[in-house]
Amino acid sequence: MTVKCLRCRHDNPAETKFCGQCAAPLDPAVALTETIQAPVRELATGSIFAGRYQVIEELGRGGMGRVYKVHDTELNEKVALKLLRPEVAADAETVERFRNELKSARTVIHKSVCRMFDIGRAEGTPFITMEYVHGEDLKRLIRKIGQLPAGRAVSIARQIAEGLAEAHAHGIVHRDLKPQNIMVDEGGGVHIMDFGIARSLEKKSITGAGVMIGTPEYMSPEQVEGKLVDARSDIYSLGIMLYEMTTGRVPFEGDTPFTIGVKHKSETPRDPGELNPQIPADLARLILRCLEKDKEKRFRSAGELAAELGRIEQSLPTTERVAPRQRPHTSKQVTVTFDVKKVAVPAVAGVLVVAAALVLWLVVLKKSSVVPPPSGKPSLAVVYFENNTGDPGLDHWRKALAELITTDIGQSQYLQVMGGDRLFSILRSENLLDAKSYSSEDLRKVAEAGSVANILRGSYAKAGNTYRITAVLENPGTGKMLGTNTVDATGDEGIFDAVDALTEKIKTHLKLTSGQIAADVGKKVAEITTKSPEALRYYAEGRELHQRGDYPQSLAAMEKAVAIDPGFAMAYRSMASSAMNLGLRSKSRTYVEKAMGLSERVSDRERYTIEAQYYRLSERTADKAIEAYEKLLQLYPDDSIAGINLGVAYTMIGERDKAKPLYEKFAGQKDAGFLPTWNLALLYEPKGKYEKARELLENYAKEHADSLSLRREVANTYLYEGRFDEARGEAEKVLAAAPSDYQTLGVLVNIALLAGD
């Protein structure tokens, strides 16, 4: 008789008092008095797990546990997190298999295989982090479309076969290949997921003969019998998937796993060409060869199968072929709020998958003369106001006033006005975000960094129910005071009208002519923002949270704003940006559609921004996004956000030559960040101009600031060029500063693979 440990489920001899596996007491009376952390069963949206992973949404669940999309707050990247079910986690042998998932899968580096990152334990529960793929699984795609066109089915199957070939070369057999484990991204790229029951052919201790593992509809006959399997079992499963893609159904169905298993062993599948006459004859023959009962009659390897699929693909009419978009050539995007702290994962030809770098808020490269410099319009930045009320509870007006004035005066076609997000970036880089007031030197730094001549600063005081707002316009470069104005507002609601009055006076101080002022009449600021001081307060709070990269909390603040004022279009636009940064594409579309429907509640500048953001959600409407960005730049030629995103839109439709001068222009704006320089480098890399790409990155580091992101990207350029020693040197610089940076560890793995180390 044995005694099972309540903690790890290990079987112990009857007389044993403590578990031989984990040393836990075996006497229930003793064990129950021990404080053991209850394992986590599920994660709530918005919660933080393991001290760093902020939960965005649940992606799915299975026999091993739940999978979540999370935001890694340390690396500022979206990843997938797989959490073991508590009852599974209690079994030490299963946990060991779970560890083996990571060990096995991490040896496979291929663009068609989902990257595995790390394994850990938190709150009593083991977990794994892996690459997050934005797309849908193949099963959903088949359900949605039914029979896939031959070209698409062959393209998907070829990519799966290529990924399997790489895995098999490392002695790894998937053994649970099915459409639910295949993710198809928006570019048509395929990612094989979940090696949870994969095993090395050299390690037979976890599972062996007599153990049937897999999903009945996709299991090979040898799996059904519980025999040891090899790579040809995966080929059989891929044949089932090809059958389903081309016919809309699996070849063998039944009421129970047993009846399905019997059919796999004994029944001959119906010719898929009979179910879908559009299938080419050679493709139907290939599928049936994959489904041979005798594995010796199947393709000998996944590589051989991939080659045959490639041959069939080339024989298809050109219009039927599907070429997945290449990930390495994708420009990095800026949201309309220009929070560029995103991560992209470019792929390298062949077996490489190299993780891209985090984008930092930095100052940028030398100015370019490709695009003409800005016009001679008076330029202005509105910094945060000083609270002289003595009431910290009114601090929110510091940023809210600056936001209102910037939005109001930003309607002018005769002025160049720095946006609130650009201002936030500069204040953060100059360590001025928490300053209660600004010195002359502070204002000079802001003006220089933002390439503006004039700064509007101010203060507000309160007596009873009356606010007194004072604004001072000055030129920090010359030290000249251009004008001072004071306006009064009755209550919070009166501040909106006071801002309109102040805006007209500022235009006069900026030397706009009476004719320009008369022709430059915009909407009242309450009409293009909100009439609710409380909604504005939540909006200002949400904007700062967004600018700091806390998108879930920003969304929560904006939801409060629109609950108070459902017509607050700018809040919906901000919500769309936050949702997009979190990967919530459908929610982003919903929010931006809300903003689109409230176009009468925004300025022309905001309207074009919203339109561009909406149309950029799909390549099919990229031309309309381009049109909106171009209209925006006609009115505001120095809007770096619009300029860089216009470049991204051009890149989406393959017109990189039009994107290049835009990136070059905005790489010359001091607060535009690393992004335009990085996008320029990415334009040169696909053309093999690695030295030019490195020159851009190195000049940035020399003239402004170096960073781990930049070093990692330089390592990538050396890697693409085959200069492995230089690539290794750059990657090691990153690891010296950040030893646990798995993106750079991935670069080193790729170097070792290609260099033959």
C-alpha positions, 0 to 999 in steps of 0.5 A: 500500500502506498500513500499519495502526497497531497502536494505533489501526488508522489506515491510513498511507502505506507510507513513514510511520514514525509514525502520522498519527492517534496518532503511535505508531511504525509499525515493529513492532520499535519499537512492541513495545518501548513500554510500553502498558497492556493494555486491560481485558477484564472487571471482577471483582466487588468490584473498583474501576474508574477509581478510583471504580466498585466492580463489583457484577455483570455485567448483560450483554454484546454486540457493543460490550462488557460492561455492569456494575452498579457503585457510584459511590463518589464519588456513592454511587449505583448506575449502569450502566457500559458497557466497550468490548471491547479489539478494538473499542476499538482501532479509532479510528473505533468509539471515535468512534462510542462517543463519539457515543453519549453526545453523541447520547443526552445530548440526549434527556431523557425518563422513557422514555429511559435517562439517559446520564451520562459518558464516560471512559477508564481502564486503556486502555479507554473506558467510559460510565456511564448510569442503572441501571434495576432490572428486566428487559429486555422480551425476558426478560419475553416469554420468561417470560410468552409473549403479554402481555395487550393492556393491558400490551403497549399500555402498554409500546409507548406509553411506547416511542413517547413516548420515541422521539418525544422522541429523534426531535425531537432528530434522533436515530434509534435504529436498533437497537430491540429487546426486549433494549434495552428495560428494564421496571422494577418499576413498569411503567415503560419505559426505552429503552437503548443508543443505541450506533448511534444517530446525529444525522440532521445528522451522516452521517460515521460511517455512511451508505448501504450500511452495514447496522446493526441486529438482523435480526429487528427491522430495517426493509426500508430497513435491510436494503437499507443505505439511509439511515433516518429515524424511520419505521424505528424505528416499524417496529421498534416494530411488530415488538416489538408483534407479538412482545408480543401473539403471543409470536413475531416475524413473520419468522424464518429460519436466517440474517440474509440469509433474515430480511432477505429476508422483511422486504423481500418477505413480508407478515406474518401478521395478529397477530389470527390468532395471538392472537384476544384482540387488539383489532381496532384494535390488530392494524390498528395493528401491521400499519400499523407493518409496512408495507414502504413507510415512507410508509404507516406512521405519520408520527411516533412521536408520532402512533403514541403518540397512537393507542396512547393512544386504544386504551389508553383503549378497553380495559376498565378492568381491562385497562389498565396504569398504570405507577407514578409514580417522583416520588412514591416515598418513600425507604427505610431498610434495617433497618440505617438506612443511608440513603446511597442515591440515588433518581431521581424523574421529573417529568411530561412530558419531565423526568427529575430525579435525586434527591439523596444522603441524608446522615447528619445531625440533623433538623428540629423535633419534631412533636406529631402523634404522642405523645412517647415513654413514660416508660421509662428510656432507655439507650445503650451506648457502645463499651468501653475496651480496657485489656488493652494488646493492640490485637489485642483491640480488636474487643471494644470494639464487640462488647461494646457490641453484645452488651449492647445486644442483650441488654438491648434485649429489655426491654419496660420500657426504651428502648435505643438501637440500635447503628446509631443509636449509630454515626451519632451517634458519627460526627457528633460525630467520636467514632468513633475515640475510645479513651475518652469524656469527660463532655462526649462522653457528654453529646453522645451522650445529647442527640443520641440523646434518652436519659437514661442512658449505659453506658460501660465497660472490660475488662482481661485477666490470663491467660485471664480477662477483667475487665469493668467497666461504669459507668452514669451520667446525663450530664445530671445528672452522677449516677453510677447504678451500677458493676458488674464481672464476670469471664469465663474466655476469649472464650467466657465473655464471653457469660455475663458479659454476661447477668449484667451486663445483670441488674445494669444493670436494677436500677440503672435502677430496674426493679422486681423484678416487672418484672425477673421478667417481663422475662426474655429469652433468653440473649445467645448464643441470640439472637446466636452462641456463637462469639467468632470469628463475633461478631468478623466480625459486628462488623467487618461491621456497621461496614463496612455502617455506613460504606457498604462493602456488598461488604466487609460481605457478605464479613465476614458470609459468614465469620461464617455459615460459622463459625456457620450459625445466626447469624440476625442476620448473615443479616439484615445480609447481606440489608440489604447486598445490598438496598443493592447492588441484589441483590434476589434475594440479599437475599431469599435471605438474609432467608429464611435469617434467617426460618428461624432465628427461634428464634435471635433476640429478638422485636425482631429477629424482627419486624424480619426479618419486616418486611424480608422482606415489604417485598420485594414490594408484594403482601405490604406489608400483612404488612410493615405488620403486623410494623412495627406490632408492633415499634412497639408494643413499641418505640415510639421505633424510628425505623428501624421507624417510617420504614420503616412509612411507606414500606410505607404509601406502597407501597400508596398510603396516604400519609396514614398515612405522613405522621404517622410521618415527622413524628414521626421527623423530630423524632428528632435522629439520624433523619437527613434522610430523614424530612424528605425523605419529607415533602417528597415527600408534598407535591410531588405535591399541588402544595404546593411551598412547603410542601415547600421550607419543610420543607427550608429549616427543616432547613437553618436549624436544623441543617445545609445540604447539597448534597443539600438544595440540589438538592432545593430546586432541584427544587421550584422546577423543578416549580413553573416558577420557573426562575430560582430553580431555576437559582440553587439548582442553581448553588450545588451546582455551585459546590461540586461542578462535576462533579455530573451529577445537578445538571447534569441539573437545569440541562438540564431547566431550560433545556429547559422555560424555552426557553433 
